[in-house]
């Protein structure tokens, strides 16, 4: 009995020791934590194909270093279009201030007539596509009816074949009668399968017509707006520019210039830069791969921003405050390492039971983040430090 009690006491002491070690605490008030390092995922602000990778993993980089270059031909085209838009707006402004000649009036009248014809044609096309949708809807309904009929026929013919097969097995009918039943079943099966394909074809045609209708409606609306703009311009060239027209021309130039600047900014996004200095931890894409907007091109670590996270019991919280200096040591770095407390968790790391005793509250721990302020160049992520709270 004495030996059993002694063994239980030894196990109890072992569990208590393990619990204290889990809290990372020694008798002298020292806590343990591993060094962690800031990591930044550098993302693409636009989509494109990776044209060039400018850095290598493990390379030290400065702020604004270009990590990769994307090939975005559409961005170049948009910039060129925006530049042409500035020129066109400037020419329009000049035309407004100078007034129109007879040739310009005649040309604008011809433009209005052409736009009227195109608008009427677009409206007619919309009606035709709408009619095609109506016909497609009717065709789909008929195909569904045909499929239902074909299914019933196939079910009936298959049952006849199954019955004929039973009769043939018992010698009640001839082989020719069985073959005839099987032939009729296969004919019904093919008709049923073809009716299903007809439904799929009708659905595809109807979907295509609906998409075409949306496109034609958008085109008709665009032509309508262009016609209204052409009519307004004709009125302007005949009657001369009003003050509002001059203001609109000025605004048009400013808007075109703004679009040009925005397109240049978008084009610059093909150069993916790092906003911090640090070390290239990983490169996640290769030349030739397509990158979506927001994709993580590379991960950069900042060796100068290191910290240690420790866990302390509740009773020590009143002694701790933000920016409080602490001392740390490493088995592999000579001398003291200084740090400051930058974060104290407001919540316990583990939720207590419904009934909490004083001993239970002693076992609650809170996360403390300690920023390393010296000897950062000697430390590496993952190293174990002894943190002594003053």
PyMOL commands that set and color helices and strands:
alter all, ss='L'
color gray80, all
select helices_A, chain A and resi 2-22+73-98+102-169+175-239+243-268+314-319+358-362+376-378
alter helices_A, ss='H'
color red, helices_A
select strands_A, chain A and resi 30-43+48-53+60-61+66-71+271-273+278-283+290-291+296-313+325-330+333-348+365-372+384-389
alter strands_A, ss='S'
color yellow, strands_A
deselect
rebuild
show_as cartoon
